[in-house]
Amino acid sequence: MLKHELRRKYRQNRVHLERDEIETKSITLVNKILQIPIWDFFYFHTFLSIIKNKEVDTLPLITLLQGRDKHIVVPKVIGEHSMKHYLLTDNTGLRLNEWSIPEPIDGIEIPEKKIEVVFIPLLAFDKLGNRVGYGKGFYDEFLSKCDFETIKIGLSLFEVEEEPITDVHEKDIGLDYCVTPNQIYTF
């Protein structure tokens, strides 16, 4: 299946989700993350959810990471296809950008090479670990700057797409895991 078809399909699927359903599924999903062998690492990068897009709610994930004394890093869009990454602290001020993404106003910048685990937003994924995002290339650009051994974990409210994604490009970076409310997929 082509990426633009999957974007359309999964955006439509999200329309039907209610806020309480997203919250419940997000908590269930985060509890599954406890089963992944990532807890010896220290620097965890997560997106901050776009509420209007009905994304996985990352607040339970952030709470889990804080409870385990992990360094939490969040992105800020800079330019057309790139992001900077800032340590999330109690003093980090956030504001919505032009796409309604909560972002840090400023703070302690963390280099990509220091980040050990990345939680990635996505619309869809296939059995090979290929993912479909919003199509702007921010995460491919970011992940290409991370260490080769950085663990990449997709978070999805929906299960794996049975048909493979057919228009994967050489710059597309796949997942190591994808977590849904029902399952952990390993690639």
Secondary structure, 3 states (H helix, E strand, C coil): CCHHHHHHHHHHHHHCCCHHHHHHHHHHHHHHHCCCCCCCCCEEEECCCCHHHCCCCCHHHHHHHHHCCCEEEEEEEECCCEEEEEECCCCCCEEECCCCCEEECCCCECCHHHCCEEEEECCEEECCCCEECCCCCHHHHHHHHCCCCCEEEEECCCCCECCCCCCCCCCCCCCCEEECCCCEEEC
